[in-house]
Amino acid sequence: MRRLAAHLASHRRMRFSTIGHPFRAAFSFARETGREGEDVGILDKSKPKPKHGLLHRRVGMTLTALVAAVSMAFAPAAMADMQGIDVSNWQCGIDIANTQADFVVVGTTWGTGQVYNNCLVSGVNTDANRVIAQAQASGKKFGLYHYAMGGNPEAEARFFYTNTSNYWRHGIVALDWEMDDNPAWGNWDWVRRFMAECERLSGGVKPLLYTGPVAGAIPGDIRADYGLWIAQYANMSPTGYQADPWMLGAYGEAMRQYSGTGVVNTWSPIDLNIFRGDAWQWDLYANPTGDSTPPATPAAPAQPNTPPADTNTGGISHVMQWGETIWGLAVAYNAWPLSAWHTPSGDINRYYVGDVVTYDGGSTATPAPSTGVSKTLQWGDTVWDFATSHGYSVSQCSVPSGNINVYYVGDVVTCR
């Protein structure tokens, strides 16, 4: 039962044979199958697909006090390997500052902007800046990933880089390569082209490749050129951090996602990951040149000491603070739609601490009738679109699942 752990221990000093890929070539051992477990990965299609088409992991079980205790018992500790989480539009608002983790990887972009869900607006996670800021402030390493949607690979790479370039060389970057909503699935040349464009745009940064049970089919040239982040679960039971998860190192991966039903002190269920190295190896993936300059948050453009007077009738003027998002302001002020907000950059998804953002006013949502409105959701609908088009915030709506983030085609959404 512990053969793999012993094997890894004997090879741990061999990991970093290539500067650009600290974890790549040193692992030549065969896939370990000695530990019992069900191979359940992120690409498991036995689960019902959410109506918006994006991957969603749902666990129909109650987390007990015992599970919570297990989570605390396996909190990250000072060791060679690092434990952490990855988050996306399903964890909008998570308290990263107080989360027990060595690192956090956040989903930042989807496709080329065609996705809206929760804090995901025009394919950009509007909560990502806050998540990364909290990670940096609390001493955690951070990373960011792009969800492939099978469009033009160069266009998706440019969308990823354009929206996140200020974080490159400070945190690791990764391509999320899955089957859902990805017509290019199985086309490894798509991956090659995406990776090559990222390298060209960034001047040499090589993204990690995140994928699941197809890890054994990854072509040799991709395996040789890029670090791997493999998702593979022994089962779907709730768990805390594990020092030696099932199948660890079977593909010579840099990072292993070993649970989609993890438990940490601030959120559950959540994805749990182990990075097979120390902080300095993480930094080498982020910046292959080896520059160890501490991660920097985006510099705030020069702003007047006093925000300009708000000349819009019923308008709003706000100076952005750490952790704030346009989406959050829209909810707080009940000021919709998001397109009525303006930032100095001219891009609603690009703003920094100190920016003065404004809301046009005039179209501020008026109170809706107390009887509310309802709709049977069709393919492509989102609760956010329906709510805002009728002057409601998402928090005023309900769906059959009881979780406003979980809904399917045919569900009736009601806002009141």
Residue pairs with C-beta under 8 A, 6 or more apart in sequence:
1 34
1 35
2 244
3 32
3 34
4 32
4 34
4 35
4 244
4 247
4 248
4 249
4 250
5 244
5 248
7 29
7 32
7 249
8 244
8 248
8 249
11 26
11 27
11 29
12 80
14 26
14 27
15 22
15 23
15 26
15 27
15 276
15 277
15 281
16 22
16 23
16 26
16 277
16 281
17 24
17 25
17 26
18 24
18 25
19 284
19 288
19 290
20 206
20 284
20 288
21 206
21 225
21 226
21 227
22 227
22 254
22 277
22 281
22 284
22 285
23 227
23 252
23 253
23 254
23 276
23 277
23 281
24 223
24 224
24 227
24 252
24 254
25 224
25 252
26 252
27 249
27 251
27 252
28 252
29 249
29 252
31 216
31 247
31 250
31 251
32 247
32 249
32 250
35 234
35 246
35 247
37 233
37 234
37 235
37 246
37 247
38 233
38 234
38 235
39 213
39 232
39 233
40 232
40 233
40 234
40 235
40 236
41 212
41 213
41 231
41 232
41 233
42 55
42 57
42 178
42 212
42 231
42 257
42 260
43 178
43 179
43 180
43 211
43 212
43 213
43 214
43 231
44 212
45 179
47 57
47 58
48 408
49 180
50 56
50 406
50 407
50 408
51 377
51 379
51 381
51 407
51 408
51 409
51 411
52 115
52 117
52 382
53 180
53 181
54 89
54 110
54 115
54 117
54 147
54 180
54 181
55 147
55 178
55 180
56 90
56 405
56 406
57 90
57 260
57 261
57 269
57 271
58 406
59 236
59 238
59 260
59 261
59 269
61 238
61 261
63 238
63 263
63 268
63 269
67 238
67 239
67 240
67 263
68 263
70 239
70 240
70 263
71 239
71 240
71 241
71 262
71 263
71 264
71 265
71 268
72 100
72 240
72 265
73 240
74 83
74 239
74 240
74 241
74 242
74 243
75 83
75 100
75 240
75 241
75 265
76 82
76 83
76 84
76 100
76 101
76 102
76 241
79 243
80 277
80 278
81 243
81 274
81 275
81 276
81 277
82 102
82 103
82 141
82 274
82 275
82 277
82 278
82 279
82 282
83 101
83 102
83 241
83 272
83 273
83 274
83 275
84 101
84 102
84 103
84 104
84 105
84 140
84 141
84 272
84 273
84 274
84 275
85 99
85 101
85 103
85 104
85 105
85 262
85 264
85 267
85 270
85 271
85 272
85 273
86 104
86 105
86 106
86 107
86 143
86 145
86 257
86 271
86 273
87 94
87 96
87 104
87 105
87 106
87 107
87 131
87 270
87 271
88 106
88 107
88 120
88 125
88 147
89 107
89 117
89 118
89 119
89 120
89 125
89 127
90 118
90 405
91 267
91 270
92 118
92 119
92 127
92 327
93 119
93 127
94 131
94 266
94 267
95 134
95 266
95 267
96 104
96 131
96 134
96 135
96 138
96 140
96 266
97 134
97 137
97 138
98 138
98 265
98 266
99 264
99 265
99 266
99 267
100 264
100 265
100 266
101 140
101 264
102 140
102 141
102 275
102 279
103 135
103 140
103 141
103 142
103 143
103 273
103 275
103 282
104 131
104 135
104 140
104 141
104 142
104 143
105 142
105 143
105 144
105 145
105 172
105 174
105 273
106 125
106 128
106 131
106 132
106 142
106 143
106 144
106 145
107 125
107 128
107 144
107 145
107 146
107 147
107 176
108 124
108 125
108 128
108 144
108 145
108 146
108 160
108 163
108 164
109 123
109 124
109 125
109 146
109 147
109 159
109 160
109 163
109 164
110 120
110 123
110 124
110 146
110 147
110 149
111 123
111 147
111 148
111 149
111 150
111 151
111 156
111 159
111 181
112 123
112 149
112 151
112 152
112 155
112 156
112 159
113 122
113 123
113 124
113 159
114 122
114 123
114 149
115 122
115 123
115 149
116 122
116 382
116 384
116 385
117 382
117 384
117 405
118 384
118 394
118 405
119 125
119 126
119 127
119 325
119 327
120 126
121 326
121 327
121 338
121 348
121 349
122 348
122 349
123 159
124 163
124 349
126 325
126 326
126 327
126 349
127 325
127 327
127 328
128 144
128 164
129 298
129 325
129 351
129 352
130 322
130 323
130 324
130 325
131 142
132 142
132 144
132 167
132 171
132 297
133 297
133 322
133 323
133 353
134 323
135 141
135 142
136 142
136 295
136 297
137 322
141 171
141 172
141 279
141 282
141 283
142 167
142 170
142 171
142 295
143 171
143 172
143 173
143 174
143 208
143 286
144 164
144 167
144 171
144 172
144 173
144 174
145 173
145 174
145 175
145 176
145 210
146 156
146 157
146 159
146 160
146 173
146 174
146 175
146 176
146 207
147 176
147 178
148 156
148 175
148 176
148 177
148 178
148 182
148 184
148 190
148 191
148 194
149 156
149 181
149 182
150 181
150 182
150 183
150 184
150 185
150 190
151 184
153 184
153 190
153 191
153 193
153 194
153 197
154 193
154 194
154 197
156 194
157 193
157 194
157 195
157 197
157 198
157 201
158 197
158 201
160 173
160 198
161 168
161 198
161 201
161 202
163 349
163 350
164 173
165 201
165 202
166 298
167 173
167 295
168 202
168 205
168 286
169 202
169 205
169 286
169 287
169 289
169 291
170 286
170 287
170 295
170 296
171 286
171 295
172 208
172 282
172 285
172 286
173 198
173 202
173 205
173 207
173 208
173 286
174 207
174 208
174 209
174 210
174 229
175 191
175 194
175 195
175 198
175 207
175 208
175 209
175 210
176 210
177 185
177 191
177 209
177 210
177 211
178 185
178 211
178 212
179 185
184 190
188 218
188 219
188 222
191 209
191 222
192 221
192 222
195 206
195 207
195 209
195 222
195 225
195 226
198 205
198 206
198 207
199 205
199 206
204 288
204 289
205 286
205 287
205 288
206 225
206 226
206 227
206 285
206 288
207 226
208 226
208 227
208 228
208 229
208 254
208 255
208 285
209 218
209 222
209 226
209 227
209 228
209 229
210 229
210 230
210 231
210 257
211 218
211 228
211 229
211 230
211 231
212 230
212 231
212 232
213 232
215 228
215 230
215 232
215 250
215 251
215 253
216 251
218 228
218 251
223 251
223 252
227 253
227 254
227 255
227 285
228 251
228 252
228 253
228 254
228 255
229 253
229 254
229 255
229 256
229 257
229 273
230 250
230 251
230 253
230 255
230 256
230 257
231 256
231 257
231 260
231 271
232 246
232 247
232 250
232 256
232 257
232 258
233 246
233 258
233 259
233 260
234 245
234 246
234 247
234 258
236 260
236 261
237 261
238 261
238 262
238 263
238 268
238 269
239 259
239 261
239 262
239 263
239 272
240 262
240 263
240 264
240 272
241 262
241 272
241 274
242 258
242 259
242 272
242 274
243 274
245 256
245 258
245 259
245 274
246 258
247 256
247 258
248 256
248 258
248 274
248 276
249 256
249 276
253 276
254 275
254 276
254 277
254 285
255 273
255 274
255 275
255 276
256 273
256 274
256 276
257 271
257 272
257 273
258 272
258 273
258 274
259 271
259 272
260 269
260 271
261 268
261 269
262 268
262 269
262 270
262 271
262 272
263 269
263 270
264 270
264 272
275 281
275 282
280 292
283 292
284 290
297 353
298 352
298 353
299 352
300 352
300 353
300 354
300 355
301 344
301 352
301 354
301 355
303 319
303 354
303 355
303 356
304 356
307 317
307 318
307 319
307 356
308 317
308 356
309 317
310 316
310 317
310 358
312 358
312 359
312 360
312 361
312 362
313 361
313 362
314 361
314 362
314 364
315 358
315 359
315 360
315 361
315 362
316 329
316 333
316 335
316 358
316 359
316 361
317 356
317 357
317 358
317 359
318 329
318 356
318 357
318 358
318 359
319 354
319 355
319 356
320 351
320 352
320 353
320 354
320 355
320 356
320 357
321 353
322 353
326 338
326 341
326 343
326 348
326 349
326 351
326 357
327 338
329 335
329 341
329 357
329 359
330 336
330 337
330 338
330 341
330 393
331 393
331 394
331 395
333 359
334 364
334 365
334 393
335 341
335 359
335 364
335 365
336 363
336 364
336 365
336 388
336 391
336 393
337 363
337 388
338 348
338 388
339 348
340 359
340 360
340 361
340 363
341 348
341 357
341 358
341 359
341 360
342 348
342 357
342 358
342 359
342 360
343 350
343 351
343 355
343 357
344 351
344 355
344 356
344 357
345 351
345 355
351 357
365 388
365 391
365 392
366 391
367 391
368 390
368 391
368 392
368 396
368 415
368 416
370 416
371 416
372 414
372 415
372 416
373 390
373 392
373 414
373 415
373 416
374 412
374 413
374 414
374 415
375 381
375 386
375 412
375 413
376 410
376 411
376 412
377 383
377 386
377 407
377 408
377 409
377 410
377 411
377 412
377 413
378 409
379 409
383 394
383 397
383 399
383 404
383 407
383 413
384 394
386 397
386 413
386 415
387 393
387 394
387 396
387 397
387 415
390 415
392 415
392 416
394 404
395 404
396 415
396 416
397 404
397 413
397 414
397 415
398 404
398 413
398 414
398 415
399 406
399 407
399 411
399 412
399 413
400 407
400 411
400 412
401 407
401 411
407 413
